[in-house]
Amino acid sequence: MSNDDQYGGGSGSGYGEIGGTGQTRTRLPESPSDPYGPPRRTPRASRSLVTVVGVVVLLIAAIAFANQSGDTPTTPATDTPPTPATTQATGTHPVDAKNGGIPKGFAHDEQGAQSAAANYAVALGSDLMFKKNSRHALVDSIYTPDAAARLKGPQDEAYSTAFLTKLGLDANGTSPQDSTFVTRTVPVGTRVDDYNPTSAKISVWCTGLIGMSGPKSTDPVRTSWRTWTFDLTWAGDDWKIVSDASHDGPAPVPGDVPASTSDDISKATKEFGGFTYAR
């Protein structure tokens, strides 16, 4: 395992593979009063681009309004009934049990495998990975015993004191008193690459947040986009990870939204909790 996969580089299993570790990019503050001050703005989009965006927004609004209708859609006159959209959320099997804060007891079907993969991505991209005891407990709970035993040693080496220092953390993975370390994974969607009752290969497209929010931070919280692929096996009564890998993207064009202040980021991190994901 290398230190190159935490929200930013390479394939393999880092945040990418097990929550990941990687090189961080240091951005010096552009304002002495707030390292989260607005970044340099790019020139505004052309009028034609604004027009296109406006049309897209109106189209999305129209679709949303149509979806609120209680009318039952007419079945097309065809011998083969239409299949639901693969991205349609169902929520048929919500997860109501947890093991050390990690959801467990996923359904023994494709939907359950997708839900497991999404929730495992969230866990592996969390701050639990930056402290040895919580990292070991997390790995033991979501990987197969063989995979967990194989990963712990390399992970301990990857999450070294030097690496944690680069992120602004101490040797125990704790942030400075006046700062908040932010690391989250937010699934955007899942894809079934392969499935049978004993194993599944699920890809999770997700965005992430990582960085240090604080008045003296030179590593502000930033976003990333990754696709994380999990090879799962049905072991006992739940889905477990056999192996995982990730790569960058797909990444959308950044929005024209000014960066928030460090105080706003710290406050949001504390006020907005995460989710348990289930299709």
ChimeraX attribute file (.defattr): number of C-alpha atoms within 10 A of each C-alpha:
attribute: neighborCount
match mode: 1-to-1
recipient: residues
	/A:1	17
	/A:2	21
	/A:3	20
	/A:4	21
	/A:5	28
	/A:6	26
	/A:7	30
	/A:8	23
	/A:9	21
	/A:10	19
	/A:11	19
	/A:12	21
	/A:13	24
	/A:14	30
	/A:15	33
	/A:16	31
	/A:17	27
	/A:18	29
	/A:19	29
	/A:20	27
	/A:21	29
	/A:22	23
	/A:23	16
	/A:24	19
	/A:25	14
	/A:26	13
	/A:27	11
	/A:28	14
	/A:29	19
	/A:30	14
	/A:31	11
	/A:32	11
	/A:33	11
	/A:34	17
	/A:35	24
	/A:36	27
	/A:37	17
	/A:38	15
	/A:39	14
	/A:40	9
	/A:41	9
	/A:42	7
	/A:43	7
	/A:44	9
	/A:45	10
	/A:46	8
	/A:47	9
	/A:48	9
	/A:49	11
	/A:50	12
	/A:51	12
	/A:52	11
	/A:53	12
	/A:54	12
	/A:55	12
	/A:56	12
	/A:57	12
	/A:58	12
	/A:59	12
	/A:60	12
	/A:61	12
	/A:62	11
	/A:63	11
	/A:64	11
	/A:65	10
	/A:66	11
	/A:67	10
	/A:68	8
	/A:69	9
	/A:70	7
	/A:71	8
	/A:72	6
	/A:73	7
	/A:74	6
	/A:75	8
	/A:76	9
	/A:77	7
	/A:78	7
	/A:79	6
	/A:80	7
	/A:81	9
	/A:82	9
	/A:83	6
	/A:84	8
	/A:85	7
	/A:86	9
	/A:87	10
	/A:88	9
	/A:89	12
	/A:90	10
	/A:91	13
	/A:92	11
	/A:93	16
	/A:94	16
	/A:95	19
	/A:96	10
	/A:97	12
	/A:98	11
	/A:99	12
	/A:100	11
	/A:101	9
	/A:102	15
	/A:103	20
	/A:104	22
	/A:105	17
	/A:106	23
	/A:107	20
	/A:108	16
	/A:109	18
	/A:110	20
	/A:111	20
	/A:112	22
	/A:113	31
	/A:114	28
	/A:115	28
	/A:116	30
	/A:117	33
	/A:118	29
	/A:119	24
	/A:120	27
	/A:121	29
	/A:122	23
	/A:123	23
	/A:124	25
	/A:125	28
	/A:126	21
	/A:127	18
	/A:128	18
	/A:129	26
	/A:130	25
	/A:131	16
	/A:132	17
	/A:133	11
	/A:134	14
	/A:135	22
	/A:136	19
	/A:137	15
	/A:138	22
	/A:139	23
	/A:140	18
	/A:141	18
	/A:142	26
	/A:143	23
	/A:144	20
	/A:145	14
	/A:146	10
	/A:147	16
	/A:148	20
	/A:149	14
	/A:150	11
	/A:151	18
	/A:152	17
	/A:153	12
	/A:154	12
	/A:155	24
	/A:156	16
	/A:157	13
	/A:158	20
	/A:159	23
	/A:160	16
	/A:161	15
	/A:162	13
	/A:163	20
	/A:164	20
	/A:165	15
	/A:166	15
	/A:167	22
	/A:168	22
	/A:169	20
	/A:170	15
	/A:171	17
	/A:172	14
	/A:173	22
	/A:174	17
	/A:175	20
	/A:176	14
	/A:177	7
	/A:178	10
	/A:179	19
	/A:180	24
	/A:181	21
	/A:182	21
	/A:183	25
	/A:184	21
	/A:185	27
	/A:186	20
	/A:187	22
	/A:188	12
	/A:189	16
	/A:190	23
	/A:191	16
	/A:192	16
	/A:193	12
	/A:194	12
	/A:195	16
	/A:196	12
	/A:197	11
	/A:198	12
	/A:199	20
	/A:200	24
	/A:201	23
	/A:202	24
	/A:203	24
	/A:204	25
	/A:205	23
	/A:206	23
	/A:207	20
	/A:208	22
	/A:209	18
	/A:210	23
	/A:211	22
	/A:212	25
	/A:213	28
	/A:214	25
	/A:215	18
	/A:216	18
	/A:217	23
	/A:218	20
	/A:219	22
	/A:220	28
	/A:221	23
	/A:222	15
	/A:223	16
	/A:224	17
	/A:225	22
	/A:226	24
	/A:227	24
	/A:228	28
	/A:229	27
	/A:230	28
	/A:231	21
	/A:232	26
	/A:233	22
	/A:234	20
	/A:235	13
	/A:236	7
	/A:237	11
	/A:238	17
	/A:239	29
	/A:240	27
	/A:241	25
	/A:242	19
	/A:243	20
	/A:244	24
	/A:245	20
	/A:246	27
	/A:247	23
	/A:248	20
	/A:249	15
	/A:250	12
	/A:251	13
	/A:252	7
	/A:253	5
	/A:254	7
	/A:255	6
	/A:256	11
	/A:257	9
	/A:258	12
	/A:259	17
	/A:260	15
	/A:261	19
	/A:262	23
	/A:263	16
	/A:264	12
	/A:265	20
	/A:266	18
	/A:267	13
	/A:268	11
	/A:269	17
	/A:270	10
	/A:271	8
	/A:272	8
	/A:273	7
	/A:274	10
	/A:275	10
	/A:276	15
	/A:277	19
	/A:278	22
	/A:279	21
